[in-house]
Amino acid sequence: MDKTLTARVSARGLGATERQDRWWVAPAAGALALAVFIVYATWAAFVGTDYEFGPYLSPFYSPYLRPAWFPLSASLIVLWVPLGFRLSCYYYRKVYYRSYFLSPPACDVSEPTRTYTGETAFPLKYLPIMHRWFLYLSILVLLWLWVDALRAFDFGGRFGIGLGTVVMLANVVLLSAFTFGCHALRNAVGGNLRCFSCARGGSLRYGAWRGVTHLTMSHQTWAWLSLYSVGLTDLYIRLCAQGLIHDARLIL
Ligand code: FES
């Protein structure tokens, strides 16, 4: 953006703009959607009960690790991985910078401060680097969630499909679309190359890059769908465990 324009806009105070559209709708909706999820996820992670029902296990508690020395909820041992992955995600950074930090609230809308350094200073400048490491850890957690989803077909040694099986499967598919559409993954499989056909394993990398790119183009959609599918999967299993809803099943 033109530096003169930036200075002029920020000099007028928070929210000042010449825009005529309802620019505040997107940041307000983002703030609300994130807040609802954060409140629910925090409660579900700390409560430590009703996270499993039959072959179903809440994604907040997977992989289930509960060493004897750990006194708190089992979810806290692994939840930092998906949390770090989402917090450092390029798209979520845009959402919370705009919705919570208001820096800026939207394009061509004035910020609260002129001293904001963005991602050029500690600690935010390390987020892109950390994101790649969180990606690798999240892929491991995702593999485990696939194992959980496949286990949801096993009803005491008999093959079956319950509504919970479908819910868990849909959740892991959405999480895969979000994870494998990561910008850092796209860079890892196709970055730093001048020519795919000249590189070792070039055609394989080109195919992977095309697949990742396809998902990356809808990364925002996968980000929201997968965020809420995690919460709704936990809610479904929790309601079943509490006997508040009945899990419809077909067992062969
Ligand atoms: S950029 Fe969003 S998950 Fe990597």
Residues whose N, C-alpha, C, O or C-beta is under 5 A from the ligand:
A	BS01	FES	F85 C89 Y90 Y91 F178 C182 H183 A184
